[in-house]
Amino acid sequence: DMMLGSYKTLTTKTGCCYVQTRNIALCAAFYSIIIAAIVTLLYIWRITVNINYAEKLKEVYYGVQIAYGAIIFTQISMMFLGMLLVMGILKEQLPLISPWIVGYITFMALEAVCCVYSNVLRDHVNKEFDAICKAELTFFLSRLIINIISIAGVMKFYQNLRDGYSWKGPEAIEL
């Protein structure tokens, strides 16, 4: 019982089942890579659509495009950090995990600023928050909630590693 009791922090009770924090962290890593790829494609599409509306957007056209470009940069960075996180989880290396935590928080904040900035600029021209703006903000807020849950899972895994827990099997001893 003492042996099992010391490893209780390796699993987290979620509803009716127990889930290993390593699996939660891996899910967060794969989620961050996949959602960043989707968001990158969406904003590339938005940039190409805006090219046709350059006259309508007038003086705010370049500001909106730059904000979208910055969001694409944050998402590409998040994909890179997600791959680094997968390697860090599989190798159980803290220096590969901590950049994801810091970077993910930083890039979420930068994306929020760019999202609000581009929508305020478009609102200046349209004189209202259009359907695209509402959809964009709803999508961002829903991802923000999932991102916070992802960060919490990765931080729990990070803390377990710092406390000395390992998911690696026993090492082979040659006699």
Contact map, one row per residue, 1 for C-alpha under 8 A:
1111100000000000000000000000000000000000000000000000000000000000000000000000000000000000000000000000000000000000000000000000000000000000000000000000000000000000000000000000000
1111110000000000000000000000000000000000000000000000000000000000000000000000000000000000000000000000000000000000000000000000000000000000000000000000000000000000000000000000000
1111111000000000000000000000000000000000000000000000000000000000000000000000000000000000000000000000000000000000000000000000000000000000000000000000000000000000000000000000000
1111111100000000000000000000000000000000000000000000000000000000000000000000000000000000000000000000000000000000000000000000000000000000000000000000000000000000000000000000000
1111111100000000000000000000000000000000000000000000000000000000000000000000000000000000000000000000000000000000000000000000000000000000000000000000000000000000000000000000000
0111111110000000000000000000000000000000000000000000000000000000000000000000000000000000000000000000000000000000000000000000000000000000000000000000000000000000000000000000000
0011111111100000000000000000000000000000000000000000000000000000000000000000000000000000000000000000000000000000000000000000000000000000000000000000000000000000000010000000000
0001111111100000000000000000000000000000000000000000000000000000000000000000000000000000000000000000000000000000000000000000000000000000000000000000000000000000000000000000000
0000011111110000000000000000000000000000000000000000000000000000000000000000000000000000000000000000000000000000000000000000000000000000000000000000000000000001000000000000000
0000001111110000000111000000000000000000000000000000000000000000000000000000000000000000000000000000000000000000000000000000000000000000000000000000000000000001000010000000000
0000001111111000011110000000000000000000000000000000000000000000000000000000000000000000000000000000000000000000000000000000000000000000000000000000000000000000000000000000000
0000000011111100011110000000000000000000000000000000000000000000000000000000000000000000000000000000000000000000000000000000000000000000000000000000000000000000000000000000000
0000000000111111111000000000000000000000000000000000000000000000000000000000000000000000000000000000000000000000000000000000000000000000000000000000000000000000000000000000000
0000000000011111111000000000000000000000000000000000000000000000000000000000000000000000000000000000000000000000000000000000000000000000000000000000000000000000000000000000000
0000000000001111110000000000000000000000000000000000000000000000000000000000000000000000000000000000000000000000000000000000000000000000000000000000000000000000000000000000000
0000000000001111110000000000000000000000000000000000000000000000000000000000000000000000000000000000000000000000000000000000000000000000000000000000000000000000000000000000000
0000000000001111111000000000000000000000000000000000000000000000000000000000000000000000000000000000000000000000000000000000000000000000000000000000000000000000000000000000000
0000000000111111111100000000000000000000000000000000000000000000000000000000000000000000000000000000000000000000000000000000000000000000000000000000000000000000000000000000000
0000000000111100111110110000000000000000000000000000000000000000000000000000000000000000000000000000000000000000000000000000000000000000000000000000000000000000000000000000000
0000000001110000011111110000000000000000000000000000000000000000000000000000000000000000000000000000000000000000000000000000000000000000000000000000000000000000000000000000000
0000000001110000001111111000000000000000000000000000000000000000000000000000000000000000000000000000000000000000000000000000000000000000000000000000000011011000000000000000000
0000000001000000000111111100000000000000000000000000000000000000000000000000000000000000100000000000000000000000000000000000000000000000000000000000000000001000000000100000000
0000000000000000001111111110000000000000000000000000000000000000000000000000000000000000000000000000000000000000000000000000000000000000000000000000000000000000000000000000000
0000000000000000001111111111000000000000000000000000000000000000000000000000000000000000000000000000000000000000000000000000000000000000000000000000010011000000000000000000000
0000000000000000000011111111100000000000000000000000000000000000000000000000000000000000100000000000000000000000000000000000000000000000000000000000010011001000000000000000000
0000000000000000000001111111110000000000000000000000000000000000000000000000000000000100100000000000000000000000000000000000000000000000000000000000000000000000000000000000000
0000000000000000000000111111111000000000000000000000000000000000000000000000000000000000000000000000000000000000000000000000000000000000000000000000000000000000000000000000000
0000000000000000000000011111111100000000000000000000000000000000000000000000000000000000000000000000000000000000000000000000000000000000000000000000011011000000000000000000000
0000000000000000000000001111111110000000000000000000000000000000000000000000000001101100000000000000000000000000000000000000000000000000000000000000000000000000000000000000000
0000000000000000000000000111111111000000000000000000000000000000000000000000000001000100000000000000000000000000000000000000000000000000000000000000000000000000000000000000000
0000000000000000000000000011111111100000000000000000000000000000000000000000000000000000000000000000000000000000000000000000000000000000000000000000000000000000000000000000000
0000000000000000000000000001111111110000000000000000000000000000000000000000011001000000000000000000000000000000000000000000000000000000000000000010000000000000000000000000000
0000000000000000000000000000111111111000000000000000000000000000000000000000011101100000000000000000000000000000000000000000000000000000000000000000000000000000000000000000000
0000000000000000000000000000011111111100000000000000000000000000000000000000001000000000000000000000000000000000000000000000000000000000000000000000000000000000000000000000000
0000000000000000000000000000001111111110000000000000000000000000000000000000000000000000000000000000000000000000000000000000000000000000000000000000000000000000000000000000000
0000000000000000000000000000000111111111000000000000000000000000000000000011011000000000000000000000000000000000000000000000000000000000000000000000000000000000000000000000000
0000000000000000000000000000000011111111100000000000000000000000000000000011001000000000000000000000000000000000000000000000000000000000000000000000000000000000000000000000000
0000000000000000000000000000000001111111110000000000000000000000000000000000000000000000000000000000000000000000000000000000000000000000000000000000000000000000000000000000000
0000000000000000000000000000000000111111111000000000000000000000000000010010000000000000000000000000000000000000000000000000000000000000000000000000000000000000000000000000000
0000000000000000000000000000000000011111111100000000000000000000000000110011000000000000000000000000000000000000000000000000000000000000000000000000000000000000000000000000000
0000000000000000000000000000000000001111111110000000000000000000000000000000000000000000000000000000000000000000000000000000000000000000000000000000000000000000000000000000000
0000000000000000000000000000000000000111111111000000000000000000000000000000000000000000000000000000000000000000000000000000000000000000000000000000000000000000000000000000000
0000000000000000000000000000000000000011111111100000000000000000000110110000000000000000000000000000000000000000000000000000000000000000000000000000000000000000000000000000000
0000000000000000000000000000000000000001111111110000000000000000000100010000000000000000000000000000000000000000000000000000000000000000000000000000000000000000000000000000000
0000000000000000000000000000000000000000111111111000000000000000000000000000000000000000000000000000000000000000000000000000000000000000000000000000000000000000000000000000000
0000000000000000000000000000000000000000011111111100000000000000000100000000000000000000000000000000000000000000000000000000000000000000000000000000000000000000000000000000000
0000000000000000000000000000000000000000001111111110000000000000100100000000000000000000000000000000000000000000000000000000000000000000000000000000000000000000000000000000000
0000000000000000000000000000000000000000000111111111000000000000000000000000000000000000000000000000000000000000000000000000000000000000000000000000000000000000000000000000000
0000000000000000000000000000000000000000000011111111100000000000000000000000000000000000000000000000000000000000000000000000000000000000000000000000000000000000000000000000000
0000000000000000000000000000000000000000000001111111110000001000100000000000000000000000000000000000000000000000000000000000000000000000000000000000000000000000000000000000000
0000000000000000000000000000000000000000000000111111110000000000000000000000000000000000000000000000000000000000000000000000000000000000000000000000000000000000000000000000000
0000000000000000000000000000000000000000000000011111111000000000000000000000000000000000000000000000000000000000000000000000000000000000000000000000000000000000000000000000000
0000000000000000000000000000000000000000000000001111111110000000000000000000000000000000000000000000000000000000000000000000000000000000000000000000000000000000000000000000000
0000000000000000000000000000000000000000000000000111111111001000000000000000000000000000000000000000000000000000000000000000000000000000000000000000000000000000000000000000000
0000000000000000000000000000000000000000000000000001111111000000000000000000000000000000000000000000000000000000000000000000000000000000000000000000000000000000000000000000000
0000000000000000000000000000000000000000000000000000111111000000000000000000000000000000000000000000000000000000000000000000100000000000000000000000000000000000000000000000000
0000000000000000000000000000000000000000000000000000111111111000000000000000000000000000000000000000000000000000000000000100100000000000000000000000000000000000000000000000000
0000000000000000000000000000000000000000000000000000011111111000000000000000000000000000000000000000000000000000000000000000100000000000000000000000000000000000000000000000000
0000000000000000000000000000000000000000000000000000000011111100000000000000000000000000000000000000000000000000000000000000000000000000000000000000000000000000000000000000000
0000000000000000000000000000000000000000000000000000000011111111000000000000000000000000000000000000000000000000000000001100100000000000000000000000000000000000000000000000000
0000000000000000000000000000000000000000000000000100010011111111100000000000000000000000000000000000000000000000000000000000000000000000000000000000000000000000000000000000000
0000000000000000000000000000000000000000000000000000000000111111110000000000000000000000000000000000000000000000000000000000000000000000000000000000000000000000000000000000000
0000000000000000000000000000000000000000000000000000000000011111111000000000000000000000000000000000000000000000000001001000000000000000000000000000000000000000000000000000000
0000000000000000000000000000000000000000000000000000000000011111111100000000000000000000000000000000000000000000000011101100000000000000000000000000000000000000000000000000000
0000000000000000000000000000000000000000000000100100000000001111111110000000000000000000000000000000000000000000000000000000000000000000000000000000000000000000000000000000000
0000000000000000000000000000000000000000000000000000000000000111111111000000000000000000000000000000000000000000000000000000000000000000000000000000000000000000000000000000000
0000000000000000000000000000000000000000000000000000000000000011111111100000000000000000000000000000000000000000011011000000000000000000000000000000000000000000000000000000000
0000000000000000000000000000000000000000001101100000000000000001111111110000000000000000000000000000000000000000011001000000000000000000000000000000000000000000000000000000000
0000000000000000000000000000000000000000001000000000000000000000111111111000000000000000000000000000000000000000000000000000000000000000000000000000000000000000000000000000000
0000000000000000000000000000000000000000000000000000000000000000011111111100000000000000000000000000000000000010010000000000000000000000000000000000000000000000000000000000000
0000000000000000000000000000000000000001001000000000000000000000001111111110000000000000000000000000000000000110011000000000000000000000000000000000000000000000000000000000000
0000000000000000000000000000000000000011001100000000000000000000000111111111000000000000000000000000000000000000000000000000000000000000000000000000000000000000000000000000000
0000000000000000000000000000000000000000000000000000000000000000000011111111100000000000000000000000000000000000000000000000000000000000000000000000000000000000000000000000000
0000000000000000000000000000000000000000000000000000000000000000000001111111110000000000000000000000000000110110000000000000000000000000000000000000000000000000000000000000000
0000000000000000000000000000000000011011000000000000000000000000000000111111111000000000000000000000000000100000000000000000000000000000000000000000000000000000000000000000000
0000000000000000000000000000000000011001000000000000000000000000000000011111111100000000000000000000000000000000000000000000000000000000000000000000000000000000000000000000000
0000000000000000000000000000000000000000000000000000000000000000000000001111111110000000000000000000000000000000000000000000000000000000000000000000000000000000000000000000000
0000000000000000000000000000000110010000000000000000000000000000000000000111111111000000000000000001001100100000000000000000000000000000000000000000000000000000000000000000000
0000000000000000000000000000000111011000000000000000000000000000000000000011111111100000000000000000000000000000000000000000000000000000000000000000000000000000000000000000000
0000000000000000000000000000000010000000000000000000000000000000000000000001111111110000000000000000000000000000000000000000000000000000000000000000000000000000000000000000000
0000000000000000000000000000000000000000000000000000000000000000000000000000111111111000000000000011001100000000000000000000000000000000000000000000000000000000000000000000000
0000000000000000000000000000110110000000000000000000000000000000000000000000011111111100000000000001000000000000000000000000000000000000000000000000000000000000000000000000000
0000000000000000000000000000100010000000000000000000000000000000000000000000001111111110000000000000000000000000000000000000000000000000000000000000000000000000000000000000000
0000000000000000000000000000000000000000000000000000000000000000000000000000000111111111000000011001000000000000000000000000000000000000000000000000000000000000000000000000000
0000000000000000000000000000100000000000000000000000000000000000000000000000000011111111100000011001000000000000000000000000000000000000000000000000000000000000000000000000000
0000000000000000000000000100110000000000000000000000000000000000000000000000000001111111110000000000000000000000000000000000000000000000000000000000000000000000000000000000000
0000000000000000000000000000000000000000000000000000000000000000000000000000000000111111111000010000000000000000000000000000000000000000000000000000000000000000000000000000000
0000000000000000000000000000000000000000000000000000000000000000000000000000000000011111111111111000000000000000000000000000000000000000000000000000000000000000000000000000000
0000000000000000000001001100000000000000000000000000000000000000000000000000000000001111111110011000000000000000000000000000000000000000000000000000000000000000000000000000000
0000000000000000000000000000000000000000000000000000000000000000000000000000000000000111111100000000000000000000000000000000000000000000000000000000000000000000000000000000000
0000000000000000000000000000000000000000000000000000000000000000000000000000000000000011111110000000000000000000000000000000000000000000000000000000000000000000000000000000000
0000000000000000000000000000000000000000000000000000000000000000000000000000000000000001111111000000000000000000000000000000000000000000000000000000000000000000100001000000000
0000000000000000000000000000000000000000000000000000000000000000000000000000000000000001101111111000000000000000000000000000000000000000000000000000000000000000000000000000000
0000000000000000000000000000000000000000000000000000000000000000000000000000000000000001000111111100000000000000000000000000000000000000000000000000000000000100110000000000000
0000000000000000000000000000000000000000000000000000000000000000000000000000000000000001000011111110000000000000000000000000000000000000000000000000000000000000000000000000000
0000000000000000000000000000000000000000000000000000000000000000000000000000000000011011100011111111000000000000000000000000000000000000000000000000000000000000000000000000000
0000000000000000000000000000000000000000000000000000000000000000000000000000000000011001100011111111100000000000000000000000000000000000000000000000000000000100000000000000000
0000000000000000000000000000000000000000000000000000000000000000000000000000000000000000000001111111110000000000000000000000000000000000000000000000000000000100000000000000000
0000000000000000000000000000000000000000000000000000000000000000000000000000000010000000000000111111111000000000000000000000000000000000000000000000000000000000000000000000000
0000000000000000000000000000000000000000000000000000000000000000000000000000010011011000000000011111111100000000000000000000000000000000000000000000000000000000000000000000000
0000000000000000000000000000000000000000000000000000000000000000000000000000000000000000000000001111111110000000000000000000000000000000000000000000001001100000000000000000000
0000000000000000000000000000000000000000000000000000000000000000000000000000000000000000000000000111111111000000000000000000000000000000000000000000000000000000000000000000000
0000000000000000000000000000000000000000000000000000000000000000000000000000010010000000000000000011111111100000000000000000000000000000000000000000000000000000000000000000000
0000000000000000000000000000000000000000000000000000000000000000000000000000010010000000000000000001111111110000000000000000000000000000000000000000001000000000000000000000000
0000000000000000000000000000000000000000000000000000000000000000000000000000000000000000000000000000111111111000000000000000000000000000000000000000000000000000000000000000000
0000000000000000000000000000000000000000000000000000000000000000000000000000000000000000000000000000011111111100000000000000000000000000000000000000000000000000000000000000000
0000000000000000000000000000000000000000000000000000000000000000000000000110010000000000000000000000001111111110000000000000000000000000000000000000000000000000000000000000000
0000000000000000000000000000000000000000000000000000000000000000000000000100000000000000000000000000000111111111000000000000000000000000000000010000000000000000000000000000000
0000000000000000000000000000000000000000000000000000000000000000000000000000000000000000000000000000000011111111100000000000000000000000000000000000000000000000000000000000000
0000000000000000000000000000000000000000000000000000000000000000000000100100000000000000000000000000000001111111110000000000000000000000000000000000000000000000000000000000000
0000000000000000000000000000000000000000000000000000000000000000000001100100000000000000000000000000000000111111111000000000000000000000000000000000000000000000000000000000000
0000000000000000000000000000000000000000000000000000000000000000000000000000000000000000000000000000000000011111111100000000000000000000000100000000000000000000000000000000000
0000000000000000000000000000000000000000000000000000000000000000000000000000000000000000000000000000000000001111111110000000000000000000000000000000000000000000000000000000000
0000000000000000000000000000000000000000000000000000000000000000001101100000000000000000000000000000000000000111111111000000000000000000000000000000000000000000000000000000000
0000000000000000000000000000000000000000000000000000000000000000001100100000000000000000000000000000000000000011111111100000000000000001100000000000000000000000000000000000000
0000000000000000000000000000000000000000000000000000000000000000000000000000000000000000000000000000000000000001111111110000000000000000000000000000000000000000000000000000000
0000000000000000000000000000000000000000000000000000000000000001001000000000000000000000000000000000000000000000111111111000000000000000000000000000000000000000000000000000000
0000000000000000000000000000000000000000000000000000000000000011001100000000000000000000000000000000000000000000011111111100000000000000000000000000000000000000000000000000000
0000000000000000000000000000000000000000000000000000000000000001000000000000000000000000000000000000000000000000001111111110000010001000000000000000000000000000000000000000000
0000000000000000000000000000000000000000000000000000000000000000000000000000000000000000000000000000000000000000000111111111000000000000000000000000000000000000000000000000000
0000000000000000000000000000000000000000000000000000000000010011000000000000000000000000000000000000000000000000000011111111100000000000000000000000000000000000000000000000000
0000000000000000000000000000000000000000000000000000000010010001000000000000000000000000000000000000000000000000000001111111110010000000000000000000000000000000000000000000000
0000000000000000000000000000000000000000000000000000000000000000000000000000000000000000000000000000000000000000000000111111111111000000000000000000000000000000000000000000000
0000000000000000000000000000000000000000000000000000000000000000000000000000000000000000000000000000000000000000000000011111111100000000000000000000000000000000000000000000000
0000000000000000000000000000000000000000000000000000000111010000000000000000000000000000000000000000000000000000000000001111111000000000000000000000000000000000000000000000000
0000000000000000000000000000000000000000000000000000000000000000000000000000000000000000000000000000000000000000000000000111111111000000000000000000000000000000000000000000000
0000000000000000000000000000000000000000000000000000000000000000000000000000000000000000000000000000000000000000000000000011111110000000000000000000000000000000000000000000000
0000000000000000000000000000000000000000000000000000000000000000000000000000000000000000000000000000000000000000000000000011011111000000000000000000000000000000000000000000000
0000000000000000000000000000000000000000000000000000000000000000000000000000000000000000000000000000000000000000000000100110011111111100000000000000000000000000000000000000000
0000000000000000000000000000000000000000000000000000000000000000000000000000000000000000000000000000000000000000000000000010010111111100000000000000000000000000000000000000000
0000000000000000000000000000000000000000000000000000000000000000000000000000000000000000000000000000000000000000000000000000000011111110000000000000000000000000000000000000000
0000000000000000000000000000000000000000000000000000000000000000000000000000000000000000000000000000000000000000000000000000000011111111000000000000000000000000000000000000000
0000000000000000000000000000000000000000000000000000000000000000000000000000000000000000000000000000000000000000000000100000000011111111100000000000000000000000000000000000000
0000000000000000000000000000000000000000000000000000000000000000000000000000000000000000000000000000000000000000000000000000000011111111110000000000000000000000000000000000000
0000000000000000000000000000000000000000000000000000000000000000000000000000000000000000000000000000000000000000000000000000000000111111111000000000000000000000000000000000000
0000000000000000000000000000000000000000000000000000000000000000000000000000000000000000000000000000000000000000001000000000000000011111111100000000000000000000000000000000000
0000000000000000000000000000000000000000000000000000000000000000000000000000000000000000000000000000000000000000001000000000000000001111111110000000000000000000000000000000000
0000000000000000000000000000000000000000000000000000000000000000000000000000000000000000000000000000000000000000000000000000000000000111111111000000000000000000000000000000000
0000000000000000000000000000000000000000000000000000000000000000000000000000000000000000000000000000000000000000000000000000000000000011111111100000000000000000000000000000000
0000000000000000000000000000000000000000000000000000000000000000000000000000000000000000000000000000000000000001000000000000000000000001111111110000000000000000000000000000000
0000000000000000000000000000000000000000000000000000000000000000000000000000000000000000000000000000000000000000000000000000000000000000111111111000000000000000000000000000000
0000000000000000000000000000000000000000000000000000000000000000000000000000000000000000000000000000000000000000000000000000000000000000011111111100000000000000000000000000000
0000000000000000000000000000000000000000000000000000000000000000000000000000000000000000000000000000000000000000000000000000000000000000001111111110000000000000000000000000000
0000000000000000000000000000000000000000000000000000000000000000000000000000000000000000000000000000000000010000000000000000000000000000000111111111000000000000000000000000000
0000000000000000000000000000000000000000000000000000000000000000000000000000000000000000000000000000000000000000000000000000000000000000000011111111100000000000000000000000000
0000000000000000000000000000000000000000000000000000000000000000000000000000000000000000000000000000000000000000000000000000000000000000000001111111110000000000000000000000000
0000000000000000000000000000000100000000000000000000000000000000000000000000000000000000000000000000000000000000000000000000000000000000000000111111111000000000000000000000000
0000000000000000000000000000000000000000000000000000000000000000000000000000000000000000000000000000000000000000000000000000000000000000000000011111111100000000000000000000000
0000000000000000000000000000000000000000000000000000000000000000000000000000000000000000000000000000000000000000000000000000000000000000000000001111111110000000000000000000000
0000000000000000000000011001000000000000000000000000000000000000000000000000000000000000000000000000000000000000000000000000000000000000000000000111111111000000000000000000000
0000000000000000000000000001000000000000000000000000000000000000000000000000000000000000000000000000100100000000000000000000000000000000000000000011111111100000000000000000000
0000000000000000000000000000000000000000000000000000000000000000000000000000000000000000000000000000000000000000000000000000000000000000000000000001111111110000000000000000000
0000000000000000000010011001000000000000000000000000000000000000000000000000000000000000000000000000000000000000000000000000000000000000000000000000111111111000000000000000000
0000000000000000000010011001000000000000000000000000000000000000000000000000000000000000000000000000100000000000000000000000000000000000000000000000011111111100000000000000000
0000000000000000000000000000000000000000000000000000000000000000000000000000000000000000000000000000100000000000000000000000000000000000000000000000001111111110000000000000000
0000000000000000000010000000000000000000000000000000000000000000000000000000000000000000000000000000000000000000000000000000000000000000000000000000000111111111000000000000000
0000000000000000000011001000000000000000000000000000000000000000000000000000000000000000000000000000000000000000000000000000000000000000000000000000000011111111100000000000000
0000000000000000000000000000000000000000000000000000000000000000000000000000000000000000000001001100000000000000000000000000000000000000000000000000000001111111110000000000000
0000000000000000000000000000000000000000000000000000000000000000000000000000000000000000000000000000000000000000000000000000000000000000000000000000000000111111111000000000000
0000000011000000000000000000000000000000000000000000000000000000000000000000000000000000000000000000000000000000000000000000000000000000000000000000000000011111111110000000000
0000000000000000000000000000000000000000000000000000000000000000000000000000000000000000000101000000000000000000000000000000000000000000000000000000000000001111111111000000000
0000000000000000000000000000000000000000000000000000000000000000000000000000000000000000000001000000000000000000000000000000000000000000000000000000000000000111111110000000000
0000000000000000000000000000000000000000000000000000000000000000000000000000000000000000000000000000000000000000000000000000000000000000000000000000000000000011111110000000000
0000000000000000000000000000000000000000000000000000000000000000000000000000000000000000000000000000000000000000000000000000000000000000000000000000000000000001111111000000000
0000001001000000000000000000000000000000000000000000000000000000000000000000000000000000000000000000000000000000000000000000000000000000000000000000000000000001111111100000000
0000000000000000000000000000000000000000000000000000000000000000000000000000000000000000000100000000000000000000000000000000000000000000000000000000000000000000100111110000000
0000000000000000000001000000000000000000000000000000000000000000000000000000000000000000000000000000000000000000000000000000000000000000000000000000000000000000000011111000000
0000000000000000000000000000000000000000000000000000000000000000000000000000000000000000000000000000000000000000000000000000000000000000000000000000000000000000000001111100000
0000000000000000000000000000000000000000000000000000000000000000000000000000000000000000000000000000000000000000000000000000000000000000000000000000000000000000000000111110000
0000000000000000000000000000000000000000000000000000000000000000000000000000000000000000000000000000000000000000000000000000000000000000000000000000000000000000000000011111000
0000000000000000000000000000000000000000000000000000000000000000000000000000000000000000000000000000000000000000000000000000000000000000000000000000000000000000000000001111100
0000000000000000000000000000000000000000000000000000000000000000000000000000000000000000000000000000000000000000000000000000000000000000000000000000000000000000000000000111110
0000000000000000000000000000000000000000000000000000000000000000000000000000000000000000000000000000000000000000000000000000000000000000000000000000000000000000000000000011111
0000000000000000000000000000000000000000000000000000000000000000000000000000000000000000000000000000000000000000000000000000000000000000000000000000000000000000000000000001111
0000000000000000000000000000000000000000000000000000000000000000000000000000000000000000000000000000000000000000000000000000000000000000000000000000000000000000000000000000111
